[in-house]
Amino acid sequence: MNVLGIDIGGSGVKGAPVDTEAGTLAAERLRIPTPEPSTPDAVAGVVAEIVRHFSWDGPVGVTFPGVVVDGVVRTAANVDPAWIGADASGLFGGATVLNDADAAGLAEMRFGHGRGRRGTVLMLTFGTGIGSALFTDGVLVPNTELGHLHLHGKDAEHRASARAREEHDLSWEKWADRVEEYLRHVEMLFSPSLIVIGGGVSKKAEKFLPHVHLDTPVVPAALQNEAGIIGAAIA
């Protein structure tokens, strides 16, 4: 079955039809920059543009970079604060809407490195912020938002996200030190059996993961940056 998956991020909105049996994109994805300001109406316009691009009239799943409960947005750290309290599901024509990292985690647990893995698995997406998806014996604990844990008195994502690396012009090795510090913190809290690194940096894992040393195995997402789109569709 094909479902249109749309992944809303702080810098871009990506979408593609997904073969939900195979966990693969059924067409080349379309990426449109996130509008400025990223108000609900502006982002909904981009989502509608992606739907039109694929001439889609079937089921749609959408991710959102914040806490989503029953289709309603509760937090919006990296998009316009006007989203807080918005009925995203209604805004997107009744689409299934879920947290972006939770969607990526669902995809990785079904089709990637988390498949068949028991115990606690933690998926962390490094991009504009840091998203998180926590699973215990394959069951999602939704909306964990572990990028907002505090390190040195500020949100961890302000120190260790991919955007922080770019804004502070950090070398991959220096950034890896910050990532390792953050991962040690979540390792201490959750004692996971596996940590999966997603987001755009997963395609460049060889640049930083060799500098990250943890007791827990740490692997790049098998689905890389397509995990959000695929997870939105399977949700």
C-alpha positions as CSV (number, residue, x, y, z in Angstrom):
1,M,0.0,0.0,0.0
2,N,1.3,3.5,-0.9
3,V,0.8,6.4,1.5
4,L,2.1,9.9,1.1
5,G,4.5,10.8,3.9
6,I,5.4,14.4,4.6
7,D,8.1,15.4,7.0
8,I,8.0,19.0,8.4
9,G,11.3,20.3,9.7
10,G,12.7,23.6,10.8
11,S,14.5,24.2,7.5
12,G,12.6,22.1,5.0
13,V,9.4,20.2,4.3
14,K,9.9,16.9,2.5
15,G,7.4,14.5,1.0
16,A,7.1,11.4,-1.1
17,P,4.7,8.5,-1.6
18,V,5.9,5.5,0.4
19,D,5.6,1.8,-0.2
20,T,4.6,0.9,3.4
21,E,5.2,-2.8,2.9
22,A,8.8,-2.4,1.7
23,G,9.6,0.8,3.6
24,T,10.9,2.6,0.5
25,L,10.0,5.8,-1.3
26,A,7.8,5.0,-4.3
27,A,8.8,8.2,-6.1
28,E,11.6,10.8,-5.9
29,R,11.0,13.0,-2.9
30,L,10.1,16.7,-3.1
31,R,11.8,19.2,-0.7
32,I,10.5,22.8,-0.2
33,P,12.2,25.2,2.2
34,T,10.2,25.8,5.4
35,P,8.5,29.2,4.9
36,E,9.5,32.2,6.9
37,P,7.7,32.9,9.2
38,S,6.7,29.2,9.6
39,T,3.1,29.9,10.6
40,P,0.4,27.2,10.5
41,D,-1.2,28.6,7.3
42,A,2.1,29.1,5.6
43,V,3.3,25.5,6.3
44,A,-0.1,24.1,5.4
45,G,0.3,25.8,2.0
46,V,3.6,24.0,1.5
47,V,2.0,20.7,2.6
48,A,-0.8,21.3,0.1
49,E,1.8,22.0,-2.6
50,I,3.4,18.6,-2.0
51,V,0.1,16.9,-2.2
52,R,-0.7,18.6,-5.5
53,H,2.8,17.8,-6.8
54,F,2.1,14.1,-6.5
55,S,-1.6,14.4,-7.6
56,W,-2.4,12.6,-4.3
57,D,-5.9,11.7,-3.1
58,G,-5.1,8.8,-0.8
59,P,-4.0,8.6,2.9
60,V,-1.4,11.1,4.2
61,G,0.8,11.0,7.3
62,V,2.6,14.2,8.4
63,T,5.4,14.7,11.0
64,F,5.8,17.9,13.1
65,P,8.9,19.1,15.0
66,G,7.2,19.3,18.4
67,V,4.9,17.5,20.8
68,V,1.7,16.3,19.1
69,V,-1.2,14.8,21.2
70,D,-4.3,13.6,19.4
71,G,-3.3,15.7,16.3
72,V,-3.0,18.9,18.4
73,V,0.4,20.7,18.6
74,R,1.6,21.3,22.2
75,T,5.2,22.7,21.6
76,A,7.0,24.4,18.8
77,A,10.7,25.0,19.5
78,N,12.0,25.4,16.0
79,V,9.0,26.7,14.1
80,D,6.6,29.7,14.7
81,P,5.0,29.7,18.2
82,A,1.6,30.3,16.6
83,W,1.6,26.5,16.2
84,I,1.1,25.9,19.9
85,G,-2.5,24.7,20.4
86,A,-3.1,24.3,16.6
87,D,-5.2,21.4,15.4
88,A,-2.6,20.1,12.9
89,S,-4.6,17.1,11.9
90,G,-7.6,19.3,11.0
91,L,-5.3,21.8,9.2
92,F,-3.9,19.0,7.1
93,G,-7.3,17.6,6.1
94,G,-7.6,14.9,8.7
95,A,-4.1,13.5,8.1
96,T,-2.3,11.5,10.8
97,V,0.1,13.9,12.5
98,L,2.9,12.8,14.9
99,N,6.2,14.0,16.3
100,D,8.9,14.0,13.6
101,A,11.5,12.0,15.6
102,D,8.8,9.5,16.7
103,A,8.0,9.0,13.0
104,A,11.7,8.4,12.1
105,G,12.0,6.0,15.0
106,L,8.9,4.0,13.9
107,A,10.5,3.6,10.5
108,E,13.9,2.6,11.9
109,M,12.3,0.1,14.2
110,R,10.3,-1.5,11.4
111,F,12.8,-1.4,8.5
112,G,16.2,-0.4,9.9
113,H,18.6,-1.2,12.8
114,G,15.8,-1.4,15.4
115,R,14.0,-4.3,13.7
116,G,13.7,-7.2,16.1
117,R,15.6,-5.4,18.8
118,R,14.4,-6.0,22.4
119,G,15.0,-3.8,25.4
120,T,15.3,0.0,25.2
121,V,16.2,1.6,21.8
122,L,16.8,5.3,21.5
123,M,16.6,7.1,18.1
124,L,18.0,10.6,18.1
125,T,17.7,12.9,15.1
126,F,20.3,15.7,14.8
127,G,19.2,18.6,12.6
128,T,17.8,22.1,13.4
129,G,17.3,20.7,16.9
130,I,17.7,17.2,18.5
131,G,14.6,15.0,18.2
132,S,14.2,11.7,20.2
133,A,12.1,8.5,19.9
134,L,12.2,6.1,22.8
135,F,11.2,2.4,22.4
136,T,10.9,-0.4,24.9
137,D,10.5,-3.8,23.5
138,G,9.4,-2.2,20.2
139,V,6.7,0.0,21.8
140,L,7.0,3.8,21.3
141,V,7.0,6.1,24.3
142,P,5.8,9.2,22.4
143,N,6.9,12.9,22.6
144,T,10.0,12.4,24.7
145,E,11.7,15.6,23.3
146,L,15.1,14.7,24.9
147,G,16.8,17.5,22.9
148,H,15.5,19.8,25.6
149,L,17.4,18.1,28.4
150,H,19.8,20.6,30.0
151,L,23.5,20.6,29.6
152,H,25.6,23.4,31.0
153,G,22.4,25.3,31.8
154,K,20.9,25.3,28.3
155,D,18.9,22.9,26.1
156,A,21.2,20.2,24.8
157,E,20.2,20.9,21.2
158,H,21.7,24.4,21.5
159,R,25.1,22.7,22.0
160,A,24.9,19.5,20.1
161,S,22.5,19.8,17.2
162,A,23.7,19.9,13.6
163,R,22.6,23.6,13.4
164,A,24.8,24.3,16.5
165,R,27.8,22.7,14.7
166,E,27.3,25.0,11.7
167,E,26.5,28.2,13.7
168,H,29.6,27.7,15.9
169,D,31.7,26.6,12.9
170,L,32.8,23.5,14.8
171,S,35.0,20.8,13.2
172,W,33.4,17.4,13.1
173,E,35.8,16.2,15.8
174,K,34.9,19.1,18.1
175,W,31.2,18.6,17.5
176,A,31.6,14.9,18.2
177,D,32.9,15.8,21.7
178,R,29.6,17.6,22.3
179,V,27.5,14.8,20.9
180,E,29.4,12.3,23.1
181,E,28.7,14.4,26.2
182,Y,25.0,14.5,25.3
183,L,24.8,10.8,24.5
184,R,26.5,9.9,27.8
185,H,23.8,11.9,29.6
186,V,20.9,10.0,27.9
187,E,22.8,6.7,28.3
188,M,23.0,7.3,32.0
189,L,19.2,8.1,32.1
190,F,17.9,5.2,30.0
191,S,20.6,2.5,29.8
192,P,19.6,1.7,26.2
193,S,20.7,-1.4,24.3
194,L,21.1,0.6,21.1
195,I,21.3,4.3,20.1
196,V,20.4,5.1,16.5
197,I,21.6,8.5,15.0
198,G,19.2,10.0,12.4
199,G,18.8,13.3,10.6
200,G,20.9,14.7,7.8
201,V,24.1,13.9,9.7
202,S,23.4,10.2,9.4
203,K,24.7,10.4,5.8
204,K,28.1,11.7,7.2
205,A,28.5,9.3,10.1
206,E,32.1,8.5,9.2
207,K,33.0,12.1,9.9
208,F,32.0,12.1,13.6
209,L,30.9,8.7,14.9
210,P,34.5,7.3,15.1
211,H,35.2,10.1,17.6
212,V,32.2,9.1,19.8
213,H,32.9,6.5,22.5
214,L,30.1,5.0,24.5
215,D,29.4,1.7,26.3
216,T,26.1,1.5,24.3
217,P,26.4,0.6,20.6
218,V,25.7,3.8,18.4
219,V,24.8,3.3,14.7
220,P,23.7,5.7,12.0
221,A,20.1,5.3,10.8
222,A,19.8,2.7,8.0
223,L,17.0,4.8,6.4
224,Q,19.1,8.0,6.9
225,N,17.1,11.2,6.3
226,E,14.2,9.4,4.6
227,A,13.2,7.9,7.9
228,G,10.7,10.7,8.8
229,I,8.9,10.5,5.5
230,I,8.6,6.7,5.8
231,G,7.6,6.8,9.4
232,A,4.9,9.4,8.7
233,A,3.5,7.1,6.0
234,I,3.5,3.9,8.2
235,A,1.9,5.8,11.1
